[in-house]
Amino acid sequence: MNDPTQVVVQVIVVAFVAALVIFVIVTLAKSIRIIPQARAGVVERLGRYHKTLMPGLNILIPFVDRLRPLIDLREQVVSFPPQPVITEDNLVVSIDTVVYFQVTDARAATYEIANYLGAVELLTTTTLRNVVGGLNLEEALTSRDNINGQAPHRARRSNGQVGHPGRQGRAQGHRPAALHSGLDGEANARRA
């Protein structure tokens, strides 16, 4: 029969081999990363930016490198709630906005700004207020193409360093409720 010490040694050896196999599997799982198409991953080595992973198979140093959450590099469409904007003639117009933007630099989107989606919303609001603020009510309601042409150009100049320029934006003006009847009466008077 087996000596009790041999049984204990065999159990210890089996446990050690099992632990070693599990360690090797975990190490391989942490070192091989597959990044899907149209995504990018930011790698930190010991807490500091190391590199940006592009789509495909990537090898990391396990327990030293850490992959941050993946960044979507596709063009994104975001609709923001209506924003009140004051025109040149001091009337408030509510403007709906839809912004098309794309992250072009995953490192900048990760480290240079805390919330890039919130920044896009605030930048869009500010840009629209600047553009529409230089127009009177009639121009703001009728020159949508002019507003849509100026807003993305101004936004690109403002946020180019962060790495997610707005490719285009669409604004739709809404007349203030108090002016509906007055403007409709004015339009009817012109027709008469």
C-alpha positions in Angstrom: 0.0 0.0 0.0 0.9 3.6 -0.3 2.7 5.3 2.5 0.6 8.2 3.9 3.5 10.6 3.2 3.6 9.7 -0.4 -0.1 10.3 -0.7 0.3 13.8 0.8 3.2 14.5 -1.5 1.1 13.4 -4.5 -1.8 15.6 -3.5 0.5 18.6 -3.0 2.1 17.9 -6.5 -1.3 17.7 -8.2 -2.5 20.8 -6.4 0.7 22.7 -7.5 0.4 21.5 -11.1 -3.3 22.5 -11.1 -2.5 26.0 -9.7 0.3 26.4 -12.3 -2.0 25.4 -15.2 -4.6 27.9 -13.9 -2.0 30.6 -13.6 -0.7 30.0 -17.2 -4.3 30.1 -18.5 -5.0 33.4 -16.7 -1.7 34.9 -17.9 -2.5 34.0 -21.5 -6.0 35.3 -21.2 -4.7 38.7 -19.8 -1.9 39.0 -22.4 -3.9 38.4 -25.6 -6.5 41.0 -26.5 -8.6 41.1 -29.7 -9.8 44.6 -30.5 -12.9 44.7 -32.8 -13.0 46.7 -36.0 -13.8 50.5 -35.5 -12.7 50.4 -31.9 -9.5 51.4 -30.2 -8.0 50.5 -26.8 -5.8 52.6 -24.7 -3.1 50.7 -22.8 -1.7 51.9 -19.5 1.6 50.4 -18.3 1.9 50.7 -14.5 -0.7 53.5 -14.5 0.8 55.6 -17.3 -0.2 55.8 -21.0 1.8 53.4 -23.1 0.1 53.0 -26.4 -3.2 52.8 -28.4 -4.3 49.4 -29.6 -5.8 49.2 -33.1 -8.2 46.6 -34.3 -6.9 43.0 -34.5 -4.8 40.7 -32.3 -2.7 42.5 -29.7 -0.3 41.2 -27.0 0.0 42.8 -23.6 2.3 42.2 -20.7 0.1 40.5 -18.1 -0.2 42.2 -14.7 1.7 45.2 -15.9 -0.4 46.5 -18.8 -4.0 47.5 -18.3 -6.5 48.0 -21.1 -8.9 50.9 -20.6 -12.5 50.6 -21.9 -12.6 50.5 -25.7 -13.4 53.7 -27.6 -15.8 53.6 -30.5 -14.3 55.2 -33.6 -17.4 55.1 -35.7 -19.3 58.3 -36.5 -21.9 58.8 -33.8 -25.2 60.6 -34.0 -26.4 62.4 -30.9 -29.6 64.4 -30.5 -29.7 67.0 -27.8 -32.9 68.5 -26.2 -34.1 71.9 -27.4 -31.8 74.8 -26.3 -33.1 78.3 -25.7 -31.1 80.8 -27.8 -31.4 84.6 -27.8 -31.4 86.2 -31.3 -29.9 89.6 -32.2 -33.3 91.2 -31.7 -33.5 89.8 -28.1 -36.1 87.1 -28.7 -35.7 83.6 -27.4 -35.8 80.8 -29.9 -35.7 77.1 -29.0 -33.4 75.1 -31.2 -33.2 71.3 -31.6 -29.8 70.0 -32.5 -28.5 66.7 -33.9 -24.7 66.4 -34.0 -22.7 63.9 -36.0 -19.2 63.4 -34.5 -16.4 61.0 -34.6 -13.5 60.3 -32.1 -10.3 60.5 -34.1 -7.8 60.2 -31.3 -8.5 57.6 -28.6 -5.7 58.9 -26.4 -7.0 62.4 -26.4 -10.6 61.3 -25.8 -9.4 59.3 -22.8 -7.0 61.6 -21.1 -7.6 65.2 -22.3 -11.3 65.4 -21.4 -13.4 63.8 -18.7 -16.6 63.4 -20.6 -16.3 64.0 -24.3 -20.0 63.4 -25.0 -20.9 66.2 -22.5 -18.3 68.4 -24.0 -19.7 67.9 -27.5 -23.2 68.9 -26.2 -21.8 72.0 -24.4 -19.7 73.0 -27.4 -22.7 72.6 -29.8 -24.9 74.7 -27.5 -22.2 77.4 -27.3 -21.6 77.4 -31.0 -25.3 77.6 -31.8 -25.8 80.5 -29.4 -22.9 82.3 -31.1 -24.2 81.7 -34.6 -27.9 82.3 -33.9 -27.1 85.3 -31.6 -25.8 87.2 -34.6 -29.1 86.7 -36.5 -32.4 88.3 -36.1 -35.5 86.1 -35.6 -36.5 86.0 -39.2 -33.0 85.1 -40.3 -32.7 82.5 -37.6 -36.0 80.8 -38.7 -35.3 81.0 -42.5 -31.5 80.5 -42.8 -31.2 77.0 -41.5 -28.6 76.1 -44.2 -26.4 79.0 -43.1 -26.6 78.0 -39.4 -25.9 74.3 -40.3 -22.9 75.4 -42.4 -21.3 77.7 -39.8 -21.8 75.6 -36.7 -19.7 72.5 -37.6 -16.9 74.8 -38.9 -16.7 76.8 -35.7 -16.9 73.6 -33.6 -14.0 72.0 -35.4 -11.8 75.0 -34.7 -12.7 74.8 -31.0 -12.2 71.1 -30.3 -9.7 69.9 -32.8 -7.0 69.3 -30.1 -9.3 66.9 -28.2 -9.7 64.6 -31.1 -13.4 64.5 -31.8 -14.5 67.2 -34.3 -18.1 67.5 -35.2 -18.4 66.5 -38.8 -21.8 68.1 -39.3 -24.7 69.3 -37.3 -28.3 70.1 -37.9 -30.3 72.8 -36.2 -34.1 73.2 -36.4 -35.5 76.5 -35.1 -38.8 76.8 -33.3 -40.8 80.0 -33.0 -41.5 81.2 -29.5 -45.0 80.4 -28.6 -45.9 84.0 -27.9 -44.9 85.0 -31.4 -47.0 82.4 -33.2 -50.1 84.5 -33.5 -48.2 87.7 -34.1 -46.1 86.3 -36.9 -49.0 84.5 -38.5 -51.0 87.7 -38.5 -48.1 89.6 -40.0 -47.8 86.9 -42.7 -51.6 87.1 -43.4 -51.3 90.9 -43.6 -48.5 90.7 -46.2 -50.6 88.3 -48.3 -53.6 90.6 -48.3 
